[in-house]
């Protein structure tokens, strides 16, 4: 069974220092979506990202569905999505909003607080960076290989 992540976008932005102080709301949304796209890359999951308000310009990312609440609060759409899900055991709701957290728990969903989820993103990025660094790089072999010695 595929895991499903329902993400309270505005709440998550509010927990990321570099995004919450952005004067451009659209830019913060775009950066968050790209961050999530990288985080979920190659993971077999379904991702729903919810924002308050209206879509100003389309955000082009793969692997996730982005919803805008229009004139209603995004919390309403998040709750409706939780209600429609058939298997709450494989559903993860990412938010630090107490009302959403308690609703998700009552419905049997897993809850990850936004700040904890952001820590997971940072930790994964750090691991990826470590994986990309050459290990035990031998300069003498490198010099011989390229005839530098």
WONORTA-V412290 format. One record per backbone hydrogen bond with DSSP energy under -1.0 kcal/mol. NH is the residue of the N-H (numbers start at 1). CO is the residue of the C=O. Records with the same first field share a line. If there is no record, write none. Layout:
NH=CO / CO
This chain:
4=90
5=46
6=92
7=48
8=94
9=7 / 50
12=8
13=9
14=10
15=12
16=13
19=16
20=16
21=17
22=19
28=24
29=25
30=26
31=27
32=28
33=29
34=30
35=31
36=32
37=33
38=34
39=35
40=36
43=40
45=43
46=3
48=5
49=65
50=7
51=67
65=47
67=49
69=51
70=53
72=69
76=73
78=74
79=75
80=76
81=77
82=78
83=79
84=80
90=87
91=88
92=4
93=110
94=6
95=112
101=97
102=98
103=99
104=100
105=101
106=102
107=103
108=105
109=104
110=91
112=93
117=113
118=114
119=115
120=116
121=117
122=118
123=119
124=120
125=121
126=122
127=123
128=124
129=125
130=126
131=127
132=128
142=138
143=139
144=140
145=141
146=142
147=144
148=143
